Amino acid sequence: MAVYNALCVSKLLYGCEDWVLYRRYIKTLEHIPCLQRMLRLHWWDKVPHVEIRHRAPCLSMEAVIAERQLRWTGYANQMPENQLPRRVLYGELRRPKICWRTVLYKRFKDCLKATL
């Protein structure tokens, strides 16, 4: 598991500190089939995902991403005000007026508020 976490998970989540996550992306990132193969479990064993994560001590991808994003936000918050990451974090973008045709996308701030 240590090798899996060090190699596979770190490669998979490279740069996740600034991702805006939707539920469908998190579902895609989950690595339950890999854990099942490492634990030699089959689909007919009907082991729930929580039990699989408990047997192979690892966090869900959503928890790992939230932890990394909060850590990065703490670093950006300590930067001087003129540096680009801090300006981007606290900057505001003009969003389109809300009407029935407009699709509003989540911002990074929205994801952080949901995490907190």
N, C-alpha and C positions, 0 to 999 in steps of 0.2 A: 504494500500500500504506500510505503514511503516513496518508492521509485515512481509509482503511478502519480502520486500527488506532485512530486518534484518535476517530472517530465511532462506528462500529458495535461494535467490541469493547468500548470503554469503556461504551457504553449497555447492551450485552448482559450485562456482568459487574458492573453497578452493585450494590454491596452484597454482593459474593461473599465478603467477608472472614469472614463468619460462617455460610456455608452448610455443611451437612453433605452431602457428595457421595457418591452411589452410582454405580456404573458406568453404569447406564442414564441417569442425568442427564448424565454427561459425554458419552455418545454423542449425546444430544440437542443438546448445546451445540456440538459440533464443527461447524466452518464450512467443510468441504471443498467442498461444492457452490458456495459463493460464491467460493472461491479458484479453482475450476475455471473459472467464468465469467469472472473477471478475467484469467486466463491464457489464455483462449480454448481450453480443452481440452474434449474430449467424452468420454463414457463409453466409446466404442469405441477411444479412444486407449490405454486400459488403463494409465494412469500410476498408480503406487502413491501412497498418501497421503504417505509420507515424501518422495518425490520432489516432490510438489506443494508441501509445506511448505518444501523446500529451494529450489525455484524462486521462490516468493514468500516471502521471508525472514520467517517468523513462527513463533511457538511454538504448541504445542498448547494448547487451552483448559485442560487439566488442569495443565500446567506454569505457565500464567499465574495460575490460581486458587491453586495451591500457593504461588507466590511472594507473592501478595498476602496470603494467610492467614498466612504466616510473618512478613511485615512487620508486619501488624496485631498479631500475638501479641507481637512485640518491643516495640511501643508499649505494649500493655496490661501487659506485664511491668514496664515502667519507671514505671508510674503508682503513686501512693500506694495503700496497701492498702485504704483506705476507699472508693475510687471504684468505682462499679458495674461497669464492664467487667472490672476485675481480680477483683472478688469473684465475678462470674459465671464467669470463666475458671478460677479455682481452686476454685470451689465444687463440692460433691458433691450429686447428686440421689439420692434413694432409688430404686433400681431394683427391679422386681418379682422375686420368687423365680423361679429358673429351673426350669421344668417343660416338658413336651413341648408344651404349648399356648401357652406364653408366647413372644411375638415380641420379641426384643431389638433395639432400634434403635441405630444408631451414634450416638455423641455427638461433639461437636466435638473433644474431647480424643482420641478414637479416631482421627479423621481426621488430627490433627496428628502423632500417634505414627506413623501409617502414612507420612506425608509425610517425617518425619525418618528 
